[in-house]
Amino acid sequence: MHQADRMTSSEQRAAGSLAAVFAFRMLGLFMVLPVLATYGGNLAGATPFLIGVAIGAYGLTQAFLQIPFGMLSDRIGRKPVIVGGLILFALGGLLAAQADTMQGVILGRIVQGAGAIAAAVMAMVADLTREQHRTKAMAMIGMSIGVSFAVAMVAGPLIAARAGLEGVFYTTVVLALVGIALVIWVVPPVSHAERHRDAGVIAASFWPSLRNPELLRLNYGIATLHAILMASFVAIPLALQEQAGLPREEHWWVYFCALLISFFAMVPFIILAERKRQVKGVVVGAIALLALVQPMLWLSVNSLPWLVSAIVLFFVGFNLLEATLPSLLSKIAPAGGKGTAMGIYSTSQFIGAAVGGVLGGAVFGAYGLGGVFACCGVLALSWLLIGVKMRQPAHVSSYRLPLPQELVRDEALLRRILAVPGVTEAVVVAEEAAAYIKVDTLVLDREELDRAVASDR
């Protein structure tokens, strides 16, 4: 695990351009959230239930196609799958932009979700970066998702105010086309695509990941988090407009303030989770905040200052969990199984988004705004009851360690690796000539690890 000082220009180009591709696609998906409830009501056939379906519809196809598309990219190449997914995303945007009925918008959102390129992008990042820089490249993509969400919450209302709902969807088409151009002309070519256990789904790891109670708890959590998000965006824009009296053209500043304040508010808690190793306490506290803020949203709908304050607290809890849960998964997932665990986690997230949109629309139609916030509160409480039982995770990091070919069949190799101080878990994969290890970086003796895998020992 020798560290090169910095990424090569090719690695920087690959990580930056793929992060941009990911961000443009997620920006296109998220921009619709703050405007669909307020602008979609003018479409023929619009009902609260169908608006909820439209908000979460992308999650259905995204959930079921993400893992198959990732596996397909192992066979036919990363770029064809990513470009094909972005074409589907653009076509879905066109369908939704030209639709004059809510059913047409739903169809467009379903087609947008079918462009499920997340797994293929992650695998391509792994193909184009060296082991010692892969975590950094993955972190760039994670940051791009957070930035795209923040930009979307502000850009969606601004674009809709000037060009209507169809303008938002046309913008998603342009973003998809820019992404295609980046993939074709900027992202470096992959000389040899491989299956990466830390970036892709491996069939042998699938069942163990599904049986792991800690991972199951986490999968339920991310599904619940995104169900609450989608259901909330059936209600929050309407609460701002119809109850608090804020015109829909001005909603952007509410989301801007909420996201800006929540960003600075969550930084100390992320430091507490990572540096002070209090991940469980931070996660459980954020879930509790998410549960407590629901009655606040309900009670403050007639007062703009109080409603905005409740929305700020909602985003503090949401963004803190969105930032912390992937790190938690990385700590919990078994060595060599992080990619599979992440694939199941992402699938759970998109299923939650689909269910949340439908649930939010149905509850709003039957019980109004208060019903939606009560429903979200029950969801958050159910997660809290499950979350308090989670174990405090070991504070470990995952690495893929290339091995000399002559050592991969050495039966003593695994014992030597596990004997190194700081190594908590390891698995040797002979066909990849690599070992996947989990280490406590504060304890790890790197020199001893290098000696354990040296071919001339």
C-alpha beads as a LAMMPS data file, in Angstrom:
LAMMPS data file: protein, C-alpha beads

457 atoms
456 bonds

1 atom types
1 bond types

-500.0 500.0 xlo xhi
-500.0 500.0 ylo yhi
-500.0 500.0 zlo zhi

Masses

1 110.0

Atoms # bond

1 1 1 0.000 0.000 0.000
2 1 1 2.616 2.505 -1.109
3 1 1 1.094 5.952 -1.389
4 1 1 1.766 8.017 -4.473
5 1 1 1.654 11.695 -3.586
6 1 1 -1.073 12.751 -5.956
7 1 1 -3.456 11.569 -8.650
8 1 1 -2.205 11.552 -12.240
9 1 1 -3.771 13.965 -14.725
10 1 1 -5.664 11.030 -16.259
11 1 1 -7.050 10.016 -12.853
12 1 1 -8.044 13.590 -12.081
13 1 1 -9.790 13.862 -15.453
14 1 1 -11.577 10.553 -14.945
15 1 1 -12.734 11.322 -11.396
16 1 1 -13.747 14.912 -12.179
17 1 1 -15.605 14.152 -15.405
18 1 1 -17.446 11.122 -13.993
19 1 1 -18.399 13.117 -10.886
20 1 1 -19.802 15.780 -13.235
21 1 1 -21.756 13.152 -15.216
22 1 1 -23.220 11.798 -11.988
23 1 1 -24.007 15.298 -10.729
24 1 1 -25.761 16.376 -13.936
25 1 1 -27.976 13.312 -13.875
26 1 1 -28.875 13.656 -10.193
27 1 1 -29.430 17.399 -10.682
28 1 1 -31.955 16.555 -13.395
29 1 1 -33.779 14.124 -11.113
30 1 1 -33.805 16.382 -8.047
31 1 1 -34.825 19.657 -9.765
32 1 1 -38.357 18.358 -10.160
33 1 1 -38.895 17.746 -6.429
34 1 1 -39.579 21.295 -5.197
35 1 1 -41.809 22.267 -8.153
36 1 1 -43.902 19.264 -9.174
37 1 1 -46.531 19.681 -6.439
38 1 1 -47.029 23.407 -7.111
39 1 1 -46.747 23.461 -10.920
40 1 1 -48.026 19.962 -11.713
41 1 1 -51.524 20.705 -10.435
42 1 1 -52.272 22.535 -13.710
43 1 1 -51.830 19.375 -15.807
44 1 1 -54.821 17.385 -16.987
45 1 1 -55.623 14.459 -14.707
46 1 1 -53.520 15.802 -11.837
47 1 1 -54.524 14.513 -8.411
48 1 1 -52.527 14.503 -5.166
49 1 1 -51.990 10.765 -5.581
50 1 1 -50.663 11.054 -9.156
51 1 1 -48.430 13.996 -8.192
52 1 1 -46.902 11.753 -5.516
53 1 1 -46.482 8.947 -8.046
54 1 1 -44.729 11.352 -10.441
55 1 1 -42.357 12.553 -7.704
56 1 1 -41.213 9.022 -6.823
57 1 1 -41.727 7.204 -10.152
58 1 1 -38.071 7.385 -11.199
59 1 1 -37.134 5.299 -8.155
60 1 1 -39.006 2.237 -9.391
61 1 1 -37.038 1.696 -12.601
62 1 1 -33.842 2.983 -11.012
63 1 1 -34.111 0.371 -8.262
64 1 1 -34.630 -2.604 -10.541
65 1 1 -32.209 -1.679 -13.337
66 1 1 -29.219 -0.302 -11.442
67 1 1 -27.601 -3.637 -10.547
68 1 1 -28.374 -5.315 -13.945
69 1 1 -26.902 -2.314 -15.803
70 1 1 -23.788 -2.518 -13.645
71 1 1 -23.374 -6.189 -14.501
72 1 1 -24.044 -5.447 -18.180
73 1 1 -21.215 -2.912 -18.134
74 1 1 -18.858 -5.741 -17.075
75 1 1 -19.730 -7.496 -20.346
76 1 1 -20.147 -4.833 -23.015
77 1 1 -18.106 -1.985 -21.527
78 1 1 -18.745 0.979 -19.243
79 1 1 -19.147 3.761 -21.805
80 1 1 -21.897 2.101 -23.895
81 1 1 -23.981 1.465 -20.772
82 1 1 -23.457 4.977 -19.368
83 1 1 -24.200 6.678 -22.700
84 1 1 -27.249 4.438 -23.201
85 1 1 -28.512 5.318 -19.724
86 1 1 -28.076 9.038 -20.354
87 1 1 -29.961 8.714 -23.664
88 1 1 -32.843 7.090 -21.769
89 1 1 -32.676 9.893 -19.214
90 1 1 -32.856 12.520 -21.988
91 1 1 -35.770 10.731 -23.685
92 1 1 -37.638 10.607 -20.377
93 1 1 -37.071 14.329 -19.923
94 1 1 -38.448 15.008 -23.411
95 1 1 -41.518 12.876 -22.720
96 1 1 -42.208 14.710 -19.463
97 1 1 -41.547 18.161 -20.958
98 1 1 -44.000 17.617 -23.818
99 1 1 -46.667 15.939 -21.693
100 1 1 -49.896 17.804 -21.088
101 1 1 -51.225 15.216 -18.630
102 1 1 -49.922 14.006 -15.291
103 1 1 -49.852 10.463 -16.681
104 1 1 -47.429 11.657 -19.359
105 1 1 -45.157 13.177 -16.744
106 1 1 -45.215 9.908 -14.795
107 1 1 -44.206 8.001 -17.937
108 1 1 -41.350 10.429 -18.507
109 1 1 -40.131 10.033 -14.938
110 1 1 -40.239 6.248 -15.254
111 1 1 -38.118 6.416 -18.427
112 1 1 -35.720 8.837 -16.722
113 1 1 -35.227 6.341 -13.908
114 1 1 -34.505 3.592 -16.440
115 1 1 -31.218 5.358 -17.187
116 1 1 -29.746 3.676 -14.119
117 1 1 -26.026 4.335 -14.560
118 1 1 -24.852 4.640 -10.941
119 1 1 -23.258 1.179 -10.696
120 1 1 -21.587 1.503 -14.100
121 1 1 -20.142 4.912 -13.188
122 1 1 -18.756 3.591 -9.898
123 1 1 -17.204 0.605 -11.686
124 1 1 -15.639 2.927 -14.267
125 1 1 -14.120 5.068 -11.518
126 1 1 -12.563 1.892 -10.126
127 1 1 -11.237 0.975 -13.589
128 1 1 -9.595 4.360 -14.124
129 1 1 -7.999 5.018 -10.723
130 1 1 -5.277 3.295 -8.757
131 1 1 -5.996 1.633 -5.442
132 1 1 -4.503 4.405 -3.316
133 1 1 -6.647 7.103 -4.962
134 1 1 -9.901 5.207 -5.420
135 1 1 -11.445 6.319 -2.136
136 1 1 -10.658 9.934 -3.016
137 1 1 -12.321 9.539 -6.430
138 1 1 -15.409 7.913 -4.893
139 1 1 -15.576 10.757 -2.368
140 1 1 -15.620 13.255 -5.250
141 1 1 -18.706 11.518 -6.631
142 1 1 -20.332 11.514 -3.209
143 1 1 -19.694 15.254 -2.899
144 1 1 -21.085 15.842 -6.394
145 1 1 -24.368 14.206 -5.359
146 1 1 -24.669 16.480 -2.326
147 1 1 -23.880 19.575 -4.386
148 1 1 -26.340 18.566 -7.113
149 1 1 -29.106 18.161 -4.525
150 1 1 -28.425 21.618 -3.085
151 1 1 -28.287 23.266 -6.519
152 1 1 -31.448 21.453 -7.633
153 1 1 -33.483 22.705 -4.683
154 1 1 -32.696 26.290 -5.698
155 1 1 -32.517 25.925 -9.492
156 1 1 -35.805 24.019 -9.832
157 1 1 -38.039 26.840 -8.501
158 1 1 -36.019 29.519 -10.358
159 1 1 -36.287 27.722 -13.712
160 1 1 -39.964 26.867 -13.182
161 1 1 -40.747 30.517 -12.375
162 1 1 -39.412 31.550 -15.796
163 1 1 -40.115 28.572 -18.049
164 1 1 -42.715 26.485 -16.229
165 1 1 -42.543 22.794 -15.371
166 1 1 -41.701 21.912 -18.974
167 1 1 -38.673 24.206 -18.740
168 1 1 -37.379 22.179 -15.803
169 1 1 -37.688 18.967 -17.805
170 1 1 -36.039 20.499 -20.880
171 1 1 -33.165 21.525 -18.618
172 1 1 -32.757 17.879 -17.577
173 1 1 -32.484 16.956 -21.269
174 1 1 -29.688 19.497 -21.770
175 1 1 -27.883 18.182 -18.679
176 1 1 -28.117 14.625 -20.036
177 1 1 -26.667 15.715 -23.403
178 1 1 -23.776 17.476 -21.650
179 1 1 -23.184 14.260 -19.693
180 1 1 -23.085 12.233 -22.917
181 1 1 -20.533 14.642 -24.392
182 1 1 -18.370 14.298 -21.269
183 1 1 -18.461 10.498 -21.412
184 1 1 -17.576 10.374 -25.117
185 1 1 -14.911 13.090 -25.303
186 1 1 -13.571 13.772 -21.801
187 1 1 -13.729 10.549 -19.750
188 1 1 -10.593 8.496 -20.545
189 1 1 -11.142 5.119 -22.244
190 1 1 -11.011 1.955 -20.136
191 1 1 -8.310 -0.375 -21.373
192 1 1 -9.593 -3.350 -19.415
193 1 1 -12.841 -3.491 -17.420
194 1 1 -12.700 -5.644 -14.302
195 1 1 -15.113 -6.643 -11.596
196 1 1 -14.264 -4.698 -8.468
197 1 1 -15.618 -6.120 -5.255
198 1 1 -15.537 -2.693 -3.612
199 1 1 -17.309 -0.945 -6.513
200 1 1 -19.550 -3.562 -8.133
201 1 1 -21.983 -6.318 -7.241
202 1 1 -20.560 -9.830 -6.892
203 1 1 -23.102 -12.669 -6.956
204 1 1 -21.300 -14.633 -4.217
205 1 1 -21.579 -11.672 -1.830
206 1 1 -25.257 -11.018 -2.482
207 1 1 -26.862 -13.446 -0.036
208 1 1 -24.431 -12.774 2.852
209 1 1 -25.149 -9.031 2.470
210 1 1 -28.900 -9.657 2.551
211 1 1 -28.588 -11.758 5.718
212 1 1 -26.392 -9.302 7.633
213 1 1 -28.656 -7.748 10.309
214 1 1 -26.610 -4.536 10.536
215 1 1 -26.779 -4.035 6.771
216 1 1 -30.511 -4.833 6.790
217 1 1 -31.005 -2.156 9.429
218 1 1 -29.070 0.292 7.264
219 1 1 -31.029 -0.634 4.119
220 1 1 -34.297 -0.044 5.943
221 1 1 -32.942 3.294 7.109
222 1 1 -31.968 4.624 3.675
223 1 1 -35.287 3.421 2.211
224 1 1 -37.153 5.218 5.008
225 1 1 -35.064 8.383 4.626
226 1 1 -35.883 8.719 0.935
227 1 1 -39.508 7.734 1.452
228 1 1 -39.766 10.626 3.927
229 1 1 -38.010 12.975 1.474
230 1 1 -40.355 12.172 -1.418
231 1 1 -43.493 12.260 0.739
232 1 1 -42.366 15.570 2.240
233 1 1 -42.047 17.159 -1.184
234 1 1 -45.674 16.358 -1.859
235 1 1 -46.532 18.486 1.189
236 1 1 -43.823 21.098 1.866
237 1 1 -44.169 23.121 -1.390
238 1 1 -47.956 23.211 -0.956
239 1 1 -47.616 24.203 2.700
240 1 1 -45.370 27.104 1.706
241 1 1 -47.718 28.258 -1.050
242 1 1 -51.224 27.565 0.200
243 1 1 -50.893 27.740 3.988
244 1 1 -47.987 30.125 4.605
245 1 1 -48.841 32.310 1.592
246 1 1 -45.407 32.284 -0.089
247 1 1 -45.731 32.440 -3.911
248 1 1 -44.184 29.427 -5.636
249 1 1 -41.787 31.717 -7.548
250 1 1 -40.129 32.603 -4.224
251 1 1 -39.692 29.104 -2.794
252 1 1 -36.082 28.976 -3.947
253 1 1 -34.835 31.220 -1.118
254 1 1 -36.387 28.946 1.508
255 1 1 -34.487 25.933 0.169
256 1 1 -31.316 27.982 -0.294
257 1 1 -31.357 29.185 3.311
258 1 1 -32.318 25.758 4.647
259 1 1 -29.531 23.980 2.768
260 1 1 -26.898 26.614 3.582
261 1 1 -27.695 26.613 7.295
262 1 1 -27.988 22.816 7.414
263 1 1 -24.578 22.427 5.761
264 1 1 -22.791 24.428 8.446
265 1 1 -24.906 22.925 11.215
266 1 1 -24.070 19.341 10.339
267 1 1 -20.258 19.790 10.081
268 1 1 -19.603 19.497 13.859
269 1 1 -21.692 16.323 14.000
270 1 1 -19.787 14.744 11.105
271 1 1 -16.544 15.535 12.930
272 1 1 -18.019 13.992 16.088
273 1 1 -19.011 10.869 14.157
274 1 1 -15.716 10.343 12.340
275 1 1 -12.975 11.780 14.544
276 1 1 -14.550 11.070 17.905
277 1 1 -15.938 7.745 16.674
278 1 1 -19.505 8.450 17.779
279 1 1 -21.236 7.325 14.592
280 1 1 -24.120 5.552 16.302
281 1 1 -24.985 8.486 18.547
282 1 1 -24.938 10.952 15.645
283 1 1 -27.079 8.714 13.415
284 1 1 -29.648 7.977 16.118
285 1 1 -29.784 11.672 17.063
286 1 1 -30.391 12.683 13.435
287 1 1 -33.196 10.116 13.103
288 1 1 -34.775 11.476 16.295
289 1 1 -34.553 15.012 14.864
290 1 1 -36.242 13.827 11.677
291 1 1 -39.069 12.360 13.762
292 1 1 -39.452 15.441 15.982
293 1 1 -39.516 17.886 13.078
294 1 1 -42.639 16.309 11.542
295 1 1 -45.101 17.638 14.176
296 1 1 -43.244 20.963 13.964
297 1 1 -43.940 21.111 10.218
298 1 1 -47.573 20.240 10.857
299 1 1 -48.068 22.863 13.587
300 1 1 -46.243 25.668 11.751
301 1 1 -47.928 25.524 8.331
302 1 1 -49.780 28.821 8.906
303 1 1 -46.675 30.776 9.965
304 1 1 -43.961 31.333 7.357
305 1 1 -41.105 32.027 9.844
306 1 1 -41.900 28.921 11.891
307 1 1 -42.403 26.799 8.782
308 1 1 -39.055 27.893 7.347
309 1 1 -37.406 27.106 10.709
310 1 1 -38.931 23.616 10.654
311 1 1 -37.749 23.090 7.053
312 1 1 -34.214 24.094 8.119
313 1 1 -34.268 21.461 10.886
314 1 1 -35.638 18.906 8.424
315 1 1 -32.695 19.481 6.099
316 1 1 -30.202 19.347 8.979
317 1 1 -31.431 15.851 9.840
318 1 1 -31.747 14.712 6.238
319 1 1 -28.349 15.966 5.056
320 1 1 -26.572 14.655 8.138
321 1 1 -27.996 11.176 7.547
322 1 1 -27.359 11.341 3.807
323 1 1 -23.696 12.139 4.511
324 1 1 -23.191 9.674 7.369
325 1 1 -24.962 6.502 6.217
326 1 1 -22.576 5.659 3.309
327 1 1 -19.637 5.921 5.714
328 1 1 -21.486 3.660 8.125
329 1 1 -22.073 1.128 5.355
330 1 1 -18.370 1.132 4.498
331 1 1 -17.555 0.286 8.119
332 1 1 -20.191 -2.465 8.396
333 1 1 -19.805 -4.200 5.014
334 1 1 -17.606 -7.309 5.096
335 1 1 -14.177 -7.238 3.462
336 1 1 -14.580 -7.747 -0.278
337 1 1 -18.322 -7.156 -0.077
338 1 1 -18.629 -3.357 -0.014
339 1 1 -19.659 -3.058 -3.671
340 1 1 -22.454 -5.597 -3.266
341 1 1 -23.618 -4.024 -0.013
342 1 1 -23.629 -0.598 -1.676
343 1 1 -25.632 -1.959 -4.627
344 1 1 -28.323 -3.337 -2.293
345 1 1 -28.233 -0.103 -0.254
346 1 1 -28.778 2.025 -3.387
347 1 1 -31.572 -0.258 -4.575
348 1 1 -33.241 0.141 -1.157
349 1 1 -32.867 3.921 -1.454
350 1 1 -34.681 4.045 -4.801
351 1 1 -37.412 1.656 -3.673
352 1 1 -37.929 3.981 -0.712
353 1 1 -38.184 6.968 -3.077
354 1 1 -40.834 5.210 -5.183
355 1 1 -42.853 4.094 -2.149
356 1 1 -42.535 7.503 -0.480
357 1 1 -43.897 9.385 -3.468
358 1 1 -46.904 7.072 -3.774
359 1 1 -47.516 7.080 -0.024
360 1 1 -47.220 10.863 0.240
361 1 1 -49.671 11.410 -2.631
362 1 1 -52.185 8.896 -1.301
363 1 1 -52.083 10.227 2.266
364 1 1 -52.296 13.841 1.117
365 1 1 -55.349 13.031 -0.995
366 1 1 -57.072 11.381 1.962
367 1 1 -55.899 13.382 4.992
368 1 1 -54.242 16.588 3.727
369 1 1 -50.937 18.141 4.795
370 1 1 -51.223 17.032 8.413
371 1 1 -51.677 13.442 7.324
372 1 1 -48.453 13.514 5.285
373 1 1 -46.399 14.928 8.165
374 1 1 -47.951 12.421 10.578
375 1 1 -47.129 9.586 8.171
376 1 1 -43.519 10.788 7.856
377 1 1 -43.310 10.988 11.636
378 1 1 -44.440 7.364 11.973
379 1 1 -41.853 6.293 9.383
380 1 1 -39.089 8.125 11.250
381 1 1 -40.167 6.603 14.587
382 1 1 -40.134 3.109 13.090
383 1 1 -36.559 3.723 11.932
384 1 1 -35.612 5.114 15.343
385 1 1 -36.844 1.947 17.065
386 1 1 -34.681 -0.118 14.721
387 1 1 -31.733 2.290 14.762
388 1 1 -31.247 2.355 18.531
389 1 1 -30.461 -1.367 18.371
390 1 1 -27.563 -0.923 15.950
391 1 1 -24.090 -1.754 17.191
392 1 1 -21.430 0.914 17.509
393 1 1 -19.480 0.097 14.330
394 1 1 -15.763 -0.539 14.365
395 1 1 -13.937 2.522 13.046
396 1 1 -12.284 0.865 10.061
397 1 1 -11.441 1.629 6.443
398 1 1 -11.514 -0.731 3.458
399 1 1 -8.601 -1.369 1.099
400 1 1 -7.898 -3.542 -1.905
401 1 1 -4.329 -4.807 -1.719
402 1 1 -2.732 -6.123 -4.968
403 1 1 -0.752 -9.317 -4.404
404 1 1 2.265 -10.817 -6.160
405 1 1 1.003 -13.632 -8.379
406 1 1 3.285 -16.172 -6.703
407 1 1 1.637 -15.526 -3.316
408 1 1 -2.065 -15.849 -4.150
409 1 1 -2.055 -19.603 -3.491
410 1 1 0.046 -19.312 -0.334
411 1 1 -2.154 -20.781 2.394
412 1 1 -0.263 -18.884 5.090
413 1 1 -0.810 -15.490 3.428
414 1 1 -4.201 -14.815 4.992
415 1 1 -2.900 -15.655 8.470
416 1 1 0.050 -13.283 7.997
417 1 1 -2.227 -10.440 6.904
418 1 1 -4.630 -10.961 9.802
419 1 1 -1.693 -10.994 12.235
420 1 1 -0.696 -7.442 11.246
421 1 1 -1.669 -4.923 13.976
422 1 1 -4.684 -2.895 12.849
423 1 1 -6.039 -5.428 10.331
424 1 1 -9.490 -6.473 11.540
425 1 1 -10.727 -8.497 8.573
426 1 1 -9.280 -9.864 5.328
427 1 1 -10.161 -12.065 2.389
428 1 1 -7.822 -13.224 -0.389
429 1 1 -9.303 -13.443 -3.888
430 1 1 -6.940 -15.590 -5.934
431 1 1 -8.525 -14.885 -9.322
432 1 1 -8.011 -11.132 -8.815
433 1 1 -4.539 -11.530 -7.255
434 1 1 -5.738 -9.220 -4.490
435 1 1 -6.639 -9.132 -0.834
436 1 1 -9.534 -7.084 0.509
437 1 1 -8.818 -5.872 4.017
438 1 1 -10.430 -3.731 6.686
439 1 1 -8.080 -1.799 8.937
440 1 1 -8.063 0.593 11.848
441 1 1 -5.831 3.287 10.362
442 1 1 -4.796 4.557 13.812
443 1 1 -3.364 1.146 14.711
444 1 1 -2.237 -0.235 11.340
445 1 1 1.460 -1.054 10.985
446 1 1 1.929 -0.397 7.251
447 1 1 5.508 -1.620 7.128
448 1 1 4.548 -4.948 8.666
449 1 1 1.651 -5.256 6.206
450 1 1 4.041 -4.664 3.304
451 1 1 6.347 -7.342 4.660
452 1 1 3.425 -9.780 5.055
453 1 1 2.625 -9.617 1.334
454 1 1 6.180 -9.264 -0.001
455 1 1 7.112 -11.910 -2.582
456 1 1 10.733 -12.110 -1.342
457 1 1 9.984 -12.713 2.334

Bonds

1 1 1 2
2 1 2 3
3 1 3 4
4 1 4 5
5 1 5 6
6 1 6 7
7 1 7 8
8 1 8 9
9 1 9 10
10 1 10 11
11 1 11 12
12 1 12 13
13 1 13 14
14 1 14 15
15 1 15 16
16 1 16 17
17 1 17 18
18 1 18 19
19 1 19 20
20 1 20 21
21 1 21 22
22 1 22 23
23 1 23 24
24 1 24 25
25 1 25 26
26 1 26 27
27 1 27 28
28 1 28 29
29 1 29 30
30 1 30 31
31 1 31 32
32 1 32 33
33 1 33 34
34 1 34 35
35 1 35 36
36 1 36 37
37 1 37 38
38 1 38 39
39 1 39 40
40 1 40 41
41 1 41 42
42 1 42 43
43 1 43 44
44 1 44 45
45 1 45 46
46 1 46 47
47 1 47 48
48 1 48 49
49 1 49 50
50 1 50 51
51 1 51 52
52 1 52 53
53 1 53 54
54 1 54 55
55 1 55 56
56 1 56 57
57 1 57 58
58 1 58 59
59 1 59 60
60 1 60 61
61 1 61 62
62 1 62 63
63 1 63 64
64 1 64 65
65 1 65 66
66 1 66 67
67 1 67 68
68 1 68 69
69 1 69 70
70 1 70 71
71 1 71 72
72 1 72 73
73 1 73 74
74 1 74 75
75 1 75 76
76 1 76 77
77 1 77 78
78 1 78 79
79 1 79 80
80 1 80 81
81 1 81 82
82 1 82 83
83 1 83 84
84 1 84 85
85 1 85 86
86 1 86 87
87 1 87 88
88 1 88 89
89 1 89 90
90 1 90 91
91 1 91 92
92 1 92 93
93 1 93 94
94 1 94 95
95 1 95 96
96 1 96 97
97 1 97 98
98 1 98 99
99 1 99 100
100 1 100 101
101 1 101 102
102 1 102 103
103 1 103 104
104 1 104 105
105 1 105 106
106 1 106 107
107 1 107 108
108 1 108 109
109 1 109 110
110 1 110 111
111 1 111 112
112 1 112 113
113 1 113 114
114 1 114 115
115 1 115 116
116 1 116 117
117 1 117 118
118 1 118 119
119 1 119 120
120 1 120 121
121 1 121 122
122 1 122 123
123 1 123 124
124 1 124 125
125 1 125 126
126 1 126 127
127 1 127 128
128 1 128 129
129 1 129 130
130 1 130 131
131 1 131 132
132 1 132 133
133 1 133 134
134 1 134 135
135 1 135 136
136 1 136 137
137 1 137 138
138 1 138 139
139 1 139 140
140 1 140 141
141 1 141 142
142 1 142 143
143 1 143 144
144 1 144 145
145 1 145 146
146 1 146 147
147 1 147 148
148 1 148 149
149 1 149 150
150 1 150 151
151 1 151 152
152 1 152 153
153 1 153 154
154 1 154 155
155 1 155 156
156 1 156 157
157 1 157 158
158 1 158 159
159 1 159 160
160 1 160 161
161 1 161 162
162 1 162 163
163 1 163 164
164 1 164 165
165 1 165 166
166 1 166 167
167 1 167 168
168 1 168 169
169 1 169 170
170 1 170 171
171 1 171 172
172 1 172 173
173 1 173 174
174 1 174 175
175 1 175 176
176 1 176 177
177 1 177 178
178 1 178 179
179 1 179 180
180 1 180 181
181 1 181 182
182 1 182 183
183 1 183 184
184 1 184 185
185 1 185 186
186 1 186 187
187 1 187 188
188 1 188 189
189 1 189 190
190 1 190 191
191 1 191 192
192 1 192 193
193 1 193 194
194 1 194 195
195 1 195 196
196 1 196 197
197 1 197 198
198 1 198 199
199 1 199 200
200 1 200 201
201 1 201 202
202 1 202 203
203 1 203 204
204 1 204 205
205 1 205 206
206 1 206 207
207 1 207 208
208 1 208 209
209 1 209 210
210 1 210 211
211 1 211 212
212 1 212 213
213 1 213 214
214 1 214 215
215 1 215 216
216 1 216 217
217 1 217 218
218 1 218 219
219 1 219 220
220 1 220 221
221 1 221 222
222 1 222 223
223 1 223 224
224 1 224 225
225 1 225 226
226 1 226 227
227 1 227 228
228 1 228 229
229 1 229 230
230 1 230 231
231 1 231 232
232 1 232 233
233 1 233 234
234 1 234 235
235 1 235 236
236 1 236 237
237 1 237 238
238 1 238 239
239 1 239 240
240 1 240 241
241 1 241 242
242 1 242 243
243 1 243 244
244 1 244 245
245 1 245 246
246 1 246 247
247 1 247 248
248 1 248 249
249 1 249 250
250 1 250 251
251 1 251 252
252 1 252 253
253 1 253 254
254 1 254 255
255 1 255 256
256 1 256 257
257 1 257 258
258 1 258 259
259 1 259 260
260 1 260 261
261 1 261 262
262 1 262 263
263 1 263 264
264 1 264 265
265 1 265 266
266 1 266 267
267 1 267 268
268 1 268 269
269 1 269 270
270 1 270 271
271 1 271 272
272 1 272 273
273 1 273 274
274 1 274 275
275 1 275 276
276 1 276 277
277 1 277 278
278 1 278 279
279 1 279 280
280 1 280 281
281 1 281 282
282 1 282 283
283 1 283 284
284 1 284 285
285 1 285 286
286 1 286 287
287 1 287 288
288 1 288 289
289 1 289 290
290 1 290 291
291 1 291 292
292 1 292 293
293 1 293 294
294 1 294 295
295 1 295 296
296 1 296 297
297 1 297 298
298 1 298 299
299 1 299 300
300 1 300 301
301 1 301 302
302 1 302 303
303 1 303 304
304 1 304 305
305 1 305 306
306 1 306 307
307 1 307 308
308 1 308 309
309 1 309 310
310 1 310 311
311 1 311 312
312 1 312 313
313 1 313 314
314 1 314 315
315 1 315 316
316 1 316 317
317 1 317 318
318 1 318 319
319 1 319 320
320 1 320 321
321 1 321 322
322 1 322 323
323 1 323 324
324 1 324 325
325 1 325 326
326 1 326 327
327 1 327 328
328 1 328 329
329 1 329 330
330 1 330 331
331 1 331 332
332 1 332 333
333 1 333 334
334 1 334 335
335 1 335 336
336 1 336 337
337 1 337 338
338 1 338 339
339 1 339 340
340 1 340 341
341 1 341 342
342 1 342 343
343 1 343 344
344 1 344 345
345 1 345 346
346 1 346 347
347 1 347 348
348 1 348 349
349 1 349 350
350 1 350 351
351 1 351 352
352 1 352 353
353 1 353 354
354 1 354 355
355 1 355 356
356 1 356 357
357 1 357 358
358 1 358 359
359 1 359 360
360 1 360 361
361 1 361 362
362 1 362 363
363 1 363 364
364 1 364 365
365 1 365 366
366 1 366 367
367 1 367 368
368 1 368 369
369 1 369 370
370 1 370 371
371 1 371 372
372 1 372 373
373 1 373 374
374 1 374 375
375 1 375 376
376 1 376 377
377 1 377 378
378 1 378 379
379 1 379 380
380 1 380 381
381 1 381 382
382 1 382 383
383 1 383 384
384 1 384 385
385 1 385 386
386 1 386 387
387 1 387 388
388 1 388 389
389 1 389 390
390 1 390 391
391 1 391 392
392 1 392 393
393 1 393 394
394 1 394 395
395 1 395 396
396 1 396 397
397 1 397 398
398 1 398 399
399 1 399 400
400 1 400 401
401 1 401 402
402 1 402 403
403 1 403 404
404 1 404 405
405 1 405 406
406 1 406 407
407 1 407 408
408 1 408 409
409 1 409 410
410 1 410 411
411 1 411 412
412 1 412 413
413 1 413 414
414 1 414 415
415 1 415 416
416 1 416 417
417 1 417 418
418 1 418 419
419 1 419 420
420 1 420 421
421 1 421 422
422 1 422 423
423 1 423 424
424 1 424 425
425 1 425 426
426 1 426 427
427 1 427 428
428 1 428 429
429 1 429 430
430 1 430 431
431 1 431 432
432 1 432 433
433 1 433 434
434 1 434 435
435 1 435 436
436 1 436 437
437 1 437 438
438 1 438 439
439 1 439 440
440 1 440 441
441 1 441 442
442 1 442 443
443 1 443 444
444 1 444 445
445 1 445 446
446 1 446 447
447 1 447 448
448 1 448 449
449 1 449 450
450 1 450 451
451 1 451 452
452 1 452 453
453 1 453 454
454 1 454 455
455 1 455 456
456 1 456 457
